[in-house]
Amino acid sequence: MSKLSRRQFVGLMSAAAAGTALSPLGLFHSRRAVAAENGCFPASFSVPGFGPIAPRLPVNSWELGDLAGSELLRLPPGFSYTAISLKGSLMSDGTLVPEKHDGMGCFQGREGNYILVRNHECSIGSSLKCVAPNGYNYDEFVDGLAGGGTTTVIVDRNGRVVQDYVSLGGTIRNCAGGETPWGSWISCEENLTTPATDDRATVKHGYNFEVPSMAGEAVEPVPLVAMGRMNHEAIAVDPQTGFVYETEDRGDSAFYRFVPHVRPNGFGDLQQGGDLYAMVIDLGQYSDCNGAELPQSVMQGTVQVDTRGTARGAAGSMLPFLGQELKVRWVKLEDVDPVDDTLRFEAQAKGAAVFWRGEGAWTHHNSIYFVASGAGDEGEGQVWCYNPRTETIKLVVESTDETLLDGPDNITVARDGTLYLCEDGSGGQEGDANYGQYIVGVDKSGGLFQFAHNNVDTGEFCGACFSPDGKFMFVNSQNIGVTYAIWRDDGRSIYL
């Protein structure tokens, strides 16, 4: 068969899906209808999205000090934004907004307000840090060199801050995390410092912490030890079971499932413990597209599926499996609180699949989406979707073009199933049309589009999340330390 053009490909996929009810990105199931020259479909292609993006001033530009008059974002036509909660500004609790804004969740507040619980990826000794004024700091640190944590920011329907305060203090490198169905935020430490490895620390790190959205002040930090000690990145909760899925930011990471002893219905239930498992992708599965066998590796003396792609040392490509459901199972882990960074080694010894740098995770329609940031044959990133009902996983995005998707990190999903990925890649080459970092949308055909561009520097976007009514996207820009509130000018929800 002759090679399909990108336009032909999109058209055929749409026609094949006509009249068919499909989950987000489920159009890949129709790939048997047509084939490209090599028997597989191209992985990355662009779609119009909301239209071309252009520089825009924030609505509150005049009050932004050194940033006043700067077009901080490029957005599609019909969108506006405010820039709020800049690092170093005074908060309601008398502390300063910490630096390195990162993962974030949005909850419904009182009087129509929205509640943001926001991570800060601060390390020991950061100049603008998370210190709890009420003394509830997980680690007091020698010489008071506090690190990361979370802040809570209450925002009104005009995108303005009503109240803000430290809600978790004394942790290290709180990178991402995830929302729970019972109205709390799980904040994840991407760090495994101990007093033995850094004498400024007084306790072990490498845990998850739960923060209620309506805490009002800093919560007493309780490490959720049973969820594993590792280089945590993000979590996503299955609302049907209360199981918590976890990603790990390592080049040879596993994908984890935490099964609580008590089905969680409120803040604190996870403290009662549970069992931790790692995902195994069954060996011996073949591509529907070209008959290739799943790539494998041998780690810890055991053969396992290696999803990382040829750019990351895998024996073969995952592209022939794009959109194909693969059967999985779970193996229980025993040493969930290891002294060293060895949790994934136990998982691999039991056959757990290998992913390249597990990053953001999000729940949508009872499926769990998660990102492998630098995976793939081009090393530009993958997105995976796990279905707990069928015990299958599928690769739904693999970037083969840096100008379309460059190192996805945090992820969120709109009500219509559109994925939004925060880039944290190389940023491309200065002077290129796509230089810098973007929020990249993925529509139901798997097509990519640019939703927002960091028009200030090459710093990463992170923490993208939607308000419960879908009318606002909140997102952070880490380098300058700012949170953006983005909305449609016509007041509609942000749907394609």
C-alpha positions in Angstrom: 0.0 0.0 0.0 1.3 3.5 -0.8 2.2 5.7 2.1 -0.7 7.8 3.5 -0.5 11.5 3.8 -1.2 13.0 7.2 -4.5 14.5 5.9 -5.5 11.1 4.4 -4.7 9.4 7.7 -6.8 11.7 9.8 -9.7 11.4 7.4 -9.6 7.6 7.3 -9.4 7.4 11.0 -12.5 9.7 11.4 -14.4 7.8 8.8 -13.6 4.4 10.4 -14.8 5.7 13.7 -18.1 7.2 12.5 -21.0 6.0 14.5 -18.8 4.2 17.0 -18.7 5.0 20.7 -15.1 5.2 21.6 -13.1 6.1 24.7 -10.6 9.0 24.4 -8.0 8.1 21.8 -9.9 4.9 21.1 -9.9 5.7 17.4 -6.6 3.7 17.2 -8.8 0.6 17.5 -9.9 1.2 13.9 -6.3 1.0 12.5 -7.0 -2.4 11.0 -9.1 -0.6 8.4 -6.1 1.0 6.7 -2.4 0.7 6.9 0.6 2.8 6.2 3.6 1.6 4.2 5.2 -0.2 7.1 1.9 -1.6 8.4 1.6 0.9 11.2 0.1 4.4 11.6 2.2 7.5 12.2 2.5 8.3 15.9 2.4 12.1 15.9 0.3 14.4 13.8 -1.2 17.8 14.3 -4.9 19.0 14.4 -6.3 22.6 14.6 -7.4 22.5 18.3 -8.7 25.9 19.4 -6.9 27.7 16.6 -3.5 29.5 16.3 -2.0 30.8 19.5 -0.8 34.4 19.9 0.8 36.5 22.7 -1.6 38.0 25.2 -1.3 40.2 28.2 -2.7 38.9 31.5 -5.9 40.7 32.6 -4.2 41.8 35.8 -0.9 42.9 34.1 -0.8 46.2 35.8 -0.4 44.7 39.3 2.5 42.3 38.4 5.4 44.5 39.3 8.5 43.5 37.2 6.2 41.4 34.9 3.8 44.2 34.2 3.3 44.8 30.5 4.7 41.4 29.6 2.8 39.0 27.4 3.4 36.0 29.5 1.5 33.4 27.5 0.4 32.7 24.0 -3.1 31.4 23.8 -5.8 30.6 21.2 -8.3 33.3 20.2 -11.1 33.8 22.7 -9.1 33.0 25.8 -7.9 35.2 28.7 -5.9 34.7 31.9 -4.6 36.1 35.1 -1.1 35.6 36.6 -1.4 35.0 40.4 0.5 33.8 43.4 3.9 34.8 42.3 6.9 33.5 44.2 8.0 35.8 47.0 4.6 37.5 47.4 3.1 37.7 50.9 0.5 35.1 51.7 -2.5 35.3 54.1 -0.6 33.3 56.8 2.3 35.8 56.8 4.7 33.6 54.9 6.0 34.2 51.4 4.9 32.2 48.3 7.6 29.5 47.9 9.4 28.9 44.7 9.3 26.1 42.1 5.5 25.7 41.7 4.8 22.2 40.5 1.9 19.7 40.5 -1.5 21.0 41.5 -5.1 20.0 42.0 -8.3 22.0 42.0 -11.3 21.5 44.3 -14.7 23.2 44.7 -14.7 25.7 47.5 -17.3 27.8 49.3 -19.2 30.7 47.8 -18.2 29.6 44.3 -14.5 29.8 44.9 -11.9 27.3 43.7 -9.3 25.7 46.0 -5.9 25.0 44.5 -3.5 22.7 46.5 -0.1 23.2 44.9 3.2 21.4 45.2 6.6 23.1 45.5 9.6 21.2 44.2 12.0 22.8 46.7 15.0 21.0 48.0 16.9 21.5 51.3 18.2 25.0 51.5 15.8 26.6 48.9 15.6 30.3 49.4 11.8 30.5 49.2 10.6 27.4 51.0 7.5 25.8 52.6 7.6 26.4 56.4 4.5 25.8 58.4 3.8 28.8 60.7 2.0 26.5 63.2 5.1 24.3 63.5 3.7 21.2 61.7 6.9 20.5 59.6 7.7 17.0 58.7 11.4 17.6 58.9 12.8 20.5 61.0 16.2 20.1 59.3 19.5 21.0 60.9 20.0 24.8 60.8 16.4 25.3 59.7 17.1 24.5 56.0 13.5 23.6 55.2 12.5 22.3 51.7 9.3 21.6 49.9 5.7 21.0 50.6 2.4 22.5 49.5 0.5 25.8 49.5 -3.2 26.2 49.3 -4.6 29.0 47.2 -8.3 30.0 47.1 -9.3 31.7 43.9 -12.5 33.5 43.0 -14.4 33.3 39.7 -12.5 36.3 38.4 -9.2 34.4 38.7 -8.0 36.4 41.7 -6.6 35.1 45.0 -8.9 35.2 48.0 -6.7 33.4 50.6 -3.4 31.5 50.5 -1.3 29.6 53.1 1.3 26.8 53.6 -0.6 23.5 53.9 2.3 21.1 54.1 5.8 21.9 55.3 9.2 20.3 55.8 9.2 17.7 52.9 11.6 17.6 49.9 11.0 18.0 46.2 7.3 17.7 46.1 7.0 17.2 42.4 3.5 16.0 41.4 0.8 14.1 43.2 -2.9 13.8 42.5 -6.5 14.5 43.6 -8.6 12.1 45.5 -12.4 11.6 45.1 -12.9 12.5 48.8 -11.5 16.1 48.4 -7.8 15.8 49.3 -4.5 16.1 47.5 -1.7 13.5 47.7 1.7 15.2 47.6 4.6 13.1 46.4 8.3 13.5 47.4 10.6 13.0 44.5 13.5 12.4 46.9 15.0 9.7 49.1 17.2 11.7 51.5 18.0 10.3 54.9 20.1 11.6 57.8 22.8 9.1 56.6 22.9 10.6 53.1 22.5 14.3 54.1 23.2 15.3 57.7 20.9 18.3 57.4 17.9 15.9 57.4 16.5 14.5 60.6 14.1 11.9 59.2 13.8 9.6 56.1 12.2 11.0 53.0 10.6 9.4 49.9 7.0 9.3 50.9 3.5 10.5 50.0 1.5 12.9 52.2 -2.2 13.7 52.2 -3.4 17.3 52.4 -7.1 18.1 52.8 -8.3 20.7 50.4 -10.1 22.7 53.2 -7.4 22.4 55.8 -7.3 26.2 56.6 -3.7 25.8 57.9 -0.7 23.5 57.6 -1.7 19.9 58.2 0.2 17.6 60.6 2.4 15.6 58.1 2.0 11.8 58.2 4.1 9.8 55.8 2.0 7.2 54.0 4.7 4.6 54.3 2.7 1.6 53.0 2.4 3.4 49.6 6.1 2.8 49.2 9.4 4.6 49.6 10.7 5.6 46.2 11.4 8.6 43.9 7.6 9.4 43.7 6.1 11.5 41.0 2.3 11.3 40.8 -0.8 9.4 41.8 -4.3 8.8 40.4 -7.2 7.2 42.3 -9.7 4.8 40.8 -13.0 6.2 42.2 -14.7 2.8 41.9 -12.3 0.9 44.2 -10.3 3.5 46.0 -7.1 1.9 44.7 -4.3 4.4 44.2 -2.0 4.2 41.2 1.6 5.6 41.5 4.3 6.7 39.1 8.0 6.7 39.8 10.5 9.2 38.2 13.4 6.8 37.3 14.8 5.7 34.0 13.8 2.1 34.8 10.7 2.8 36.8 7.7 0.6 37.6 4.0 1.4 37.7 2.4 0.7 41.1 -1.0 0.0 42.6 -1.7 0.6 46.3 -4.7 -1.3 47.7 -5.8 0.3 51.0 -6.8 -2.0 53.9 -9.9 0.2 54.3 -11.7 1.6 51.3 -10.9 5.4 51.6 -13.9 7.8 52.0 -12.2 10.7 53.7 -9.0 12.3 54.8 -6.8 10.0 57.0 -8.2 6.7 55.8 -5.0 6.0 53.8 -3.1 6.1 57.0 -4.5 2.7 57.9 -2.2 1.1 55.4 -2.6 -1.4 52.6 -0.7 -3.5 50.1 1.5 -2.4 47.3 1.7 -4.1 43.9 3.6 -3.5 40.6 2.3 -4.0 37.1 3.4 -6.9 34.9 2.7 -6.7 31.2 2.3 -10.3 30.0 5.0 -11.6 27.8 4.2 -13.4 24.5 1.9 -10.7 23.1 2.2 -9.6 19.5 1.4 -6.5 17.5 -1.9 -6.5 15.6 -0.2 -4.1 13.2 3.0 -6.0 12.1 3.3 -9.1 14.2 6.2 -7.8 16.3 6.6 -9.3 19.8 6.7 -6.9 22.8 10.2 -5.6 23.5 11.9 -7.3 26.5 14.8 -6.8 28.8 16.4 -8.7 31.6 16.7 -6.9 34.9 17.3 -8.4 38.4 17.7 -11.8 36.7 14.1 -11.7 35.3 12.7 -11.1 31.8 10.1 -8.3 31.6 8.4 -6.2 29.0 10.5 -3.0 28.3 8.3 -0.2 27.1 11.0 2.5 26.9 11.6 2.4 23.1 14.8 2.1 21.1 16.1 5.6 22.2 16.1 4.4 25.8 17.8 1.0 25.5 14.8 -1.2 24.9 15.3 -4.1 22.5 12.5 -3.0 20.2 9.9 -0.4 19.5 6.5 0.1 21.1 5.1 2.0 18.1 3.7 -1.2 16.4 1.5 -1.6 19.6 0.1 2.0 19.5 -3.5 1.8 20.6 -3.5 -1.9 21.2 -4.8 -3.3 24.5 -2.2 -5.4 26.3 -3.0 -7.8 29.1 -1.5 -7.0 32.5 -1.4 -8.5 36.0 0.0 -7.4 39.4 2.7 -8.7 41.7 2.8 -7.9 45.4 5.8 -6.2 46.9 7.1 -6.9 50.3 9.9 -4.5 51.2 7.8 -1.3 50.6 10.0 0.9 52.9 13.5 0.0 51.8 16.6 1.6 53.2 17.9 2.3 49.7 16.2 3.1 46.4 15.4 -0.5 45.6 11.7 -0.8 45.4 11.7 -1.0 41.7 14.3 -3.7 41.8 12.0 -6.0 43.8 9.3 -5.2 41.2 11.6 -6.1 38.3 12.7 -9.3 39.9 9.0 -10.3 39.9 8.6 -9.4 36.3 7.3 -5.9 36.5 7.2 -3.9 33.2 9.8 -1.1 32.8 8.9 2.5 31.9 11.1 5.5 31.2 10.5 8.1 33.9 6.9 7.8 35.0 5.6 11.3 35.4 2.1 12.8 35.6 -1.0 10.7 36.2 -4.8 11.4 36.0 -8.1 9.6 36.2 -10.8 10.0 33.6 -13.9 7.8 33.1 -12.4 5.1 35.3 -9.2 4.8 33.3 -5.8 5.8 34.5 -3.6 7.9 32.2 0.1 8.3 33.0 3.1 9.8 31.2 6.6 8.3 30.5 8.4 11.6 30.0 11.4 10.7 27.8 10.3 7.4 26.4 9.9 6.3 22.8 12.0 5.7 19.7 12.8 9.4 19.5 13.0 9.9 23.3 10.2 12.5 23.2 7.6 10.9 25.5 4.7 8.5 25.7 1.3 8.5 27.3 -0.3 5.2 28.6 -3.9 4.4 29.5 -4.6 1.6 32.0 -8.2 0.1 32.2 -8.8 -1.4 35.7 -12.0 -3.1 34.5 -10.4 -5.1 31.7 -6.9 -5.3 33.2 -5.3 -4.0 30.0 -3.0 -1.1 29.2 -2.4 0.6 25.9 0.1 3.1 24.5 -2.1 6.1 23.3 0.6 8.7 22.5 4.2 8.4 21.4 5.9 11.5 20.1 8.0 11.1 17.0 8.4 14.9 16.5 9.9 17.2 19.0 8.1 20.2 17.4 4.7 18.6 18.2 5.4 17.1 21.6 8.6 17.6 23.6 9.0 15.7 26.9 5.5 15.6 28.4 5.5 15.7 32.2 2.3 16.6 34.1 -1.1 15.6 32.6 -4.7 16.5 33.1 -7.9 15.4 31.2 -10.8 17.6 30.3 -14.4 16.4 30.7 -14.6 15.8 26.9 -11.6 13.4 27.2 -9.1 15.7 25.7 -5.6 15.2 27.2 -3.5 18.2 28.2 0.2 17.6 28.6 2.7 20.0 30.2 6.0 20.0 28.3 9.3 19.7 30.2 11.6 18.9 27.3 14.7 20.5 25.7 12.6 23.5 24.4 14.1 23.0 20.9 16.5 25.4 19.3 16.3 29.2 19.9 14.9 30.8 16.9 12.7 27.9 15.9 9.0 28.5 15.5 8.2 26.1 18.3 11.0 27.2 20.7 10.1 26.9 24.4 7.6 24.9 26.4 3.9 24.3 25.6 0.8 22.9 26.9 -0.1 20.3 24.2 -3.6 19.0 23.8 -4.4 15.5 22.4 -7.8 15.1 20.8 -9.8 12.0 20.4 -8.1 11.0 17.1 -4.7 11.2 18.8 -3.9 14.5 17.1 -1.8 17.0 18.9 -2.4 20.8 19.1 -0.8 23.7 21.0 -3.0 25.2 23.7 -0.6 27.5 25.5 3.0 28.6 25.2 5.4 30.0 27.8 6.2 33.3 26.2 8.7 34.4 28.9 11.4 31.7 29.1 12.1 28.0 28.5 10.8 26.9 31.9 8.4 24.0 32.2 4.7 24.1 32.6 3.4 22.0 35.5 0.3 21.3 37.6 -2.3 21.8 34.9 -5.8 21.1 36.2 -9.4 22.1 35.5 -11.9 23.6 37.9 -14.7 21.2 38.7 -17.1 23.1 36.3 -14.5 22.9 33.5 -14.4 26.7 33.1 -10.9 27.4 34.3 -7.6 25.7 33.6 -5.0 26.5 36.3 -1.4 25.8 35.5 2.0 26.8 36.8 5.2 28.1 35.2 8.0 26.9 37.4 11.0 29.1 36.5 9.3 32.4 37.2 7.1 30.9 39.9 3.6 31.9 38.9 0.2 30.3 38.6 -2.1 31.1 35.7 -5.9 31.0 35.6 -7.1 30.6 32.0 -10.7 30.8 30.8 -12.8 31.3 27.7 -14.1 34.8 27.2 -17.6 33.5 26.4 -17.8 31.8 29.8 -18.2 28.3 28.4 -16.2 25.3 29.7 -12.9 24.5 28.0 -14.0 21.8 25.6 -13.0 21.2 22.0 
